[in-house]
Amino acid sequence: MNYTFNNRPKDNLKSKIPPRLLITSFFCGAATMILEMTGSRLVAPFFGTSLIVWTALIGIIMTSLCIGNYFGGALADRRPEAKLLGRILLFAAIIVALTAFLSNFILTSLQDMNLNLYMASVLAAVLIFAPSSILLGMVSPFIARLAMLNVQSSGTTVGRLSALNSAGSILGTFLGGFVLISLFPSGVIIMMLATLLAFLAVIIYTGAWLKIIAVFVACILSVSAWCADNYGFPSSPIGVQIDTSYNHLSIVESIDRRNNRRVRILITNPDSTQSLMYTDNTSELVSDYTKFYDLAFYYKPDAKRILMLGGGGYSVPKYLLNGARSQDITVDVVEIDPGVTQAARDYFDLKDSPKLKIYHEDARTFLNRTARDNTEKYDAVLMDTFGSWTVIPFQMTTVETAARLREILKPDGVLIVNVIASVMGPQSGVFHGIYKAFSTSFPAMMVFPVTAPQKVYAYALQNIILVAMGQNASTISPSTDAKYVNLLSHQWLEPFTPDPSVPAFTDSFAPVEKYALMTIN
């Protein structure tokens, strides 16, 4: 005797999932991933994109999805109705839209509370992304319950829906990361997601009046998205806001109180400034640490071929190409983000020059290829790849990186590296790991704390300039040039021994996040 369910013979049971449920499952998966990826761009102008921020976002969104899955399944068992699923989707659309409009206000309020980065990141994720993520989490079990026709085909039904939802998540990942974030502001993308969810509610609803209401909401949201794209959002961060494939850029202006001059600032992380430029002299260096790159010409006076790793606002390349040595030198710049270079052209007076060549790729990839092909030998390499003291490309801190750098430098070439850390104490781990790694390839290592070289400031977080050479620098004659005398006065002359508990960073083990997080209060 055949087992029957809902009075249907087993042999005739087939799992025919309505297309509207399949479409909803697919696009909800895509929306969830796009929301997660775009969320980091909403938070970036206020709290950055460090590992702490990403951990908070991913952790809270995943937790919210789990909560939504649980309660969505329980609600679906009690009321397996398509109109209830439609209401969930419509409510999710409204909440997502409110997220776009209220996020700046919420983030500004949290920033004003002066919380530590851990607490601020978690609260931001909870307040901005948890409500919409819970609602989106409710959709999948609800769809599975509505699609379930019989016990015998339940595995096929759930598997098909799960695969479709995962396929949507894959599409959302690539669509968000490769396309949308490069084309639209973060808030506009969020509004587009809200519109999508409202149209999914239209598909799910069967009643005419409910469809009309959902269409009306979807139209309002789509018009709102268009208006946001053209006119912006209320309470937007101050300054020009630009989303690129790799960064969220903020460009603002301020007054340098040291000389009462206007300064334009490029910010990629709110805990630090990436580049600064005097508006009345765009080639003059503003940041104190950038002036230490002139040490390249002290340690190698005949330096002509310069490599800059990390472009930012192109402050140093502009200074080099417009200075006293401009007739003799050429500068290659490796900047991973073409959007940063475009911002430098638009806002920081970067101009094309036959003496300037720009490579848009990861600095480590460039080093690997150049060392392998042995096509270039540089007189000096200037390295400035830290985004902030919490955003560190680990692949640029290792023994292997040092070896590549040594290979592309001339035998008497000089390497100058900007590190953000302290010389001693709990905030010094990143510096000590890099010092140990680079000393494997460069026997001559000199340390220049930018703010103050005295031992009393050894525990202070500051820019530290590391000068590395393949030969002994003691043979270089002292300079009487006031510029060099001032820079050399910052050299750390106290006894220095790297912390034995900090390993030399390698490609296989470079725990930069561990030591960088020690700088967070």
N, C-alpha and C positions, 0 to 999 in steps of 0.2 A: 504494500500500500504506500503510495507516494505521500510524503509530508507536504502539507499545504499551508500557505500563508495568505491571509486576506482572501481566502476561498479560491485561490488560483493554483492549478496543478504545478508541481515543481518543474516539469519539462517545458512549461510555457513561460516560466519566469525569466524576464530579461531586465537588465538595468538600463533603462533609457532615461538619461539625465536631460531635463529640459535645457535647451541652448541658453536661455537667460541665466540659469544657474552656472553653467560653464563659463559664460562671459564674465559674470560677476566674480567668480572665484579667481579667474585669471587676472583681471584688472585690479582686484583688491590686493593681490599679492604684489603687483607692480607698484600700486600706490603706497603700500607699506614701506617698501624699500626706498622709493623716491623720497618719502617723508623723512626717513632716517638719515639719508645722505644729505638732503637739503637742510635738515635740522642743524647740522654742524655749521653751516654758513650763516644761519640766523644767530647762533651763539658767538661766532668768531669775533665780531667787532667788540664784544663786551668781555669775553673770557678766553679768547684764543682757540687754538685747535690742538692743544697739547694732548698727551696720552690721558691725562686726568679728565679732560672734557669729553673725549671720545668714549672713555670707559663709562662715564656717567650717562651719556646719551644712549649707548648701546644697552647698558645694564637696565636702565629705567624703561626703555621701550620694550625690551624683551620681557621684563617683568610684567609690564602692562598688557602685552599680548597674551601672556600666560593667564592673567586674571580674566581677560576678555574671553579666552577660550573656555575657561571653566564656567563662567556665568552664562556665556552664550549657549553652551551645550545644555545647561540646566534649563534655561528659558525655552530653548527649542523643544525640549521634551514636554514641557507643560503647554506650550502654545506653538505648535508647528504650523505657523501661518505665514504665507508669503507677504502679507501686508505688514506684519510685524518686522520682518527682515527689511522691508522697504523703509519703515520708520527708522530703524537702526542706521541704515545707510544715509538717509536724509539728515538725521541728527548728527551723524559723523561729518557730513559735508559742512553743516553749519559750524560745528566745533572747529574743524580744520580751518575754515575761513576766519573765525575769530582768532585762531592761533596766529594767522598772518598779520592781523590788524593790531593785536594786543601784545605780541611778543616783544617789541621794542620797549613798550611801557614796563612790562614785567622785568625784562633784563636790566633796564635802567634802574629800576627800584632795587633789584638785588645788588647791582654794582654799588649803589649808594649806601648799602648796608655794611660795606667793608667786611664781608665774610671771607673766610679763607677759600681757596680755589676749590677744594673738595666739596665743602658744603654748598657753595654758590652753584657749582656745576650740577650737583644732584637736585637742588631745589629748582633750578632752571628747567631741567629735564622733566621733573615731576609736574611743575605748573604748566609747562607749555606743551609737552608731548604725551603725558600719561593719559589725559581724557580721550583724545582722539585715538591713541593706540589701543586703549581698552575697547572702544567701540569697534575698531577694525578687527581686533582679536575675536570679537563675538560673531563675526560674519562667517568664518570657515565652518565651525560646528553647526551653525544654523543652516548653511547651505547643504551640508552633509545630511542633516536630519530631513530636510525637505526632499532631497534627492533619493532617500532610502525607500525603495519600493518593497524590498523583501530581505529576509535574513540571508538567503542563499547567495545573493549578489552583493551583499554589504561590503565585502572586501574589495571587490572590483570597483564599486562606487566610491568608497573612501580613497582607494589608491588612485583612481582617475582624477578625483578632485584635488588630492594632495599634489599629484604630479603637475596638474594645471596651475595650481597656486604657486608651486615652486618655479614653474616656467615663467609665470608673471613676475615673480621676484627677481629672476635672472634678467628679464627684460628691463625691469625697473632699475636694477643695478647699473647696467650698461647705458640705458637711456638717460638716467640721472647723471652718472659720472662723466659720460662722453659727450652728451648732447645738451641737455636742458640747462645744467649749471653754467655752461659756457655761453648760452644764448639769452637767458632770462635772469633777472634778479631773484633772490631766494624767495621773497614774499610773493612774487608773481607765480612762481612754480607752486607754492603752497595753495594759492587761489585756484590754479589750474587743477590741482588734485581735488579741491573741494567741488569744483564744477563736475569733474569726472564722477565723483561719488554721487552727486545729485542725479546725474544722468543714469547711473546704475540703478538708483531708486526708481526712476521712470521705467526702466526695463523690468524690474521686479514687480512693481505694482500691477494689479489686474483691473482694479476699479477705475472708472473713467475720471471721477473727481480727484482721486488720489494721484493719478497720472498728471492731471492738470496742475495740481499743487506742486508736484515734484518738478515739472517742466518750468513752472514759474520761478521756483527757487534756483534751478539750474541756470536759467537765463539771467537772473540777478547776479549770480556768482560769476558767470562768464563776462558780463558787463563790468563787474567790479575788478575782475582780473585785468581787463583791458585798461580800465582807468588807472589801476595800480602800476601797470607797465608804463603808462604815459605820464602820470602825474605823481607817482610815488605814494608812500604810506604816511599816515600821521605819525609823529614822534620818531621819525627816522634819525639814526645817528648823525651827528654833525659832520659836515664835509662831504666829499665825493666818495661814494661807495661803489666798488667794482668787484664783481665776481669773476675769477679766472678759472682755468682748469685745475689749478693747484692751490689757490689762495683766495681769501677775501681781503681786498685792499681797501684801506681807508686813507684818504688824502685830505689833510687839514692844514691850516696855517695858524701860526702863533708868533709871539714876539720873544726873541732871545734877550733875556733881561741883562745879560752881560754887556751887550752893546746896543740894545734897543733897536735891533734890526728884525725885519720880518723874515720868518723861516717857514718854508713849506716842508711838510713831514709826510713820509710814506710809512704806514703802519700795517704790518701783516699779523701782528699779535698785540693785544692791548697792553701786555706787560712790558713792551719794549718798542722802540722806534727802529724801523729798518733803515731809513735814509732820511737825511735832512739837507735842505738847500736854501741858501740865502737868495731871496728873490731879486736882490739888487746886484748880485754877482754869482751867477749860477755855477761857476767853476771852482769857487772857493770852498774849502772843506769846513764843515761845521762841527761834526762829532770829533771829540778829542782823540778817540782811538784810531780814526782813519788817518790822522797825521803821522802815526807811527809807521805807516807803510813806506814813508820816505826813508826809513832805515835801510831799505833795499839798496839805495844809492850810496849809503855810507859803507855798507859791507861789500858792495860791488859797484864801485863808482862808474864803471863802463857799461852798466846794465842798459840794454836796448830792447831786448825782446821780453815782454812782460805778459804773464798769464794771470788773470783775475778769476778766481772761482767764487761765484756768487755776484750777481749784478746789482740787484736791488734798484735803487734810484740812480745807479751808475755814477755816484759821487766821485769815487776814486778814479775810474777811467776818464771822466771829464777833466778832473784836476791834472792828471798826467798828460793828457793830450792838449791841454791849453797852458801848461806851465813852461818853465824855462827850458826843460829838456824835450819839449814836444817835437823838435826837428829830428831828434835822434831815435825816438822810441816808437815801437808799435805795441798795441795792446790787444790780446785775445781775451774775450770774456765768455765764461760758461755760465749761463743762467737757465735753470730748468724750465722756467715759466715764461712763455712768450707774452702772456698778459702783463707781466711785470715790466718787460721791455717796452711794450706798447704804452704802458702808463708812464714810463720814464720819458718816452718820446713826447707824450701829450702834456705832461705836467712838470717834467724835470729837465727840460731843455736838452735832451739827448739828441744829438745830430749825427748823421752819417759821416764817416770819415774813411779815407783809404787806409788810415793807420789803425782803424778799429775793426775787428772781426768778432762777430757774436755767434756763439754756438748755443742752440736751445736744446739742451739735454742734461741728464743727470751728471754731476761733476765726476762721480766715480766712473761712470761709463766712459766719459771722455778720457779720463786718466788711463783706464785699462786699454782703450783703443790706441791712444797716442804712444803709450809705453810699448805696446805690442808691435805697432808699425814702425816705431823708432823714427818717426817723420819730423819731430820737433824737439829742439833743445832750447829751453828757456833760460834766460839770465836770472829771472826772479819769478816766483809764484807767490801771489797774494791770496790768502784764503779767508773768506768771510761767508761761511755757509750756515751759521747758526741763525735760526729764525728768532729765537730768544733763549733764555737760559732753560726753558722747558721744552723747546722744539729743536731737537738736535738730530741731524741725519747721521745715524750711527756709522754708516758705511764710510764716512769721511773722517773717522777718528781712529782708525785701526792700523795695526802693524802693516797690513797689506797695502793700505792707502799710502803710508809713508814710503814703502818700497817703490810704488808707482811714481810718486813725486820725485824721489831721488833719481829714478831712471830718466825722467823727462827734463831734469835740470842739468845744466852744464856742471862740470866738476867743481867749479868755484861759485856755482849759483847759490842763491839764498831763498829760503822759504820763510814767509811771515804769516802766522796764523792768529786769528782773533778767537779767543776763548772767553766765555762768560762764566766765571766761577770765582772762588777765593783761592788764595795761595795756600792757606792752611785751614784746618778745621772741618766741620761737617759739610760745608758747601764746596769743598775742594776736590771731591772725588772725580768729577769729569776732567778737570785740569790734570790731575795726577795720572789718570788712565791714558789721556792723550800724550802727556809728557813721556810716559814709559813707552808707549807704542812708537812714537816718532824717534825716540832716542835709539831705537834698534837700527835705524837707517842713517841718522844724522848724529855724528859724534859731538858736534859743537851745538849746544843748546843754551840760549840766553832768554831770560824771563824779564818782561817789562810790565809791571802792574800800572795801568793807565792812571787811575785815580791817585794812588799814593804808594810808593815803594817801601815805606817804612814798615818795620815789623809790627808796629802797633796796629796797622791796618791789614795785617795778614789774613784776618778772618772776615774781612769785608767782601761782599759780593761786588765784583767789578769786571770790566774788560781787562783781560790779561793778554798781552801780545807775546807770542812765542816766536823767537827767531831761531831758525835751524839752518845749519850749514854742514857741508861734508868735509870741511877742513877747519883747522884751528883759527879762530877769529883774532887771536892775540897778536897776530902779525900785522894787523891793520893799524895804520898810524892814527893817533888821536886827532880829532877835528877841532878847529877853532871856530867853525861855523856855528853861530848862536842857535840855529835851528836844531842841529845835531847835538849840541851840548845840552840843550833842554831835554831832548828825547832820551839821550843816554843817561841823564841824571835819574831817570825812572828805573834803571836796571836794578833788579833784585840782587843784592850783593851779600845778603845774609846766608848762612849755611842752609842748604836746601836738600832734603832727602825725600823722594816720593814715598807716600804712605805704602808700606808693604802689604797692607790689606786690600789695596786697590790693584786689580790686575792690569797688565798692559792690554788694552783693548785689541781684539782680533775680529775678523769677519764672523767667526763662529761664536764669539762671546764678547759682546760689547754692551754691558748693562748700563748704558748712558741714562736710561729712564730712572733706574734705581738711584743714581747719584744726583740726577737733576731734580728729582722730587724732594730731595733733602733741602733744596733751596726754598721750598714752599712752606710758609708758616702755617 
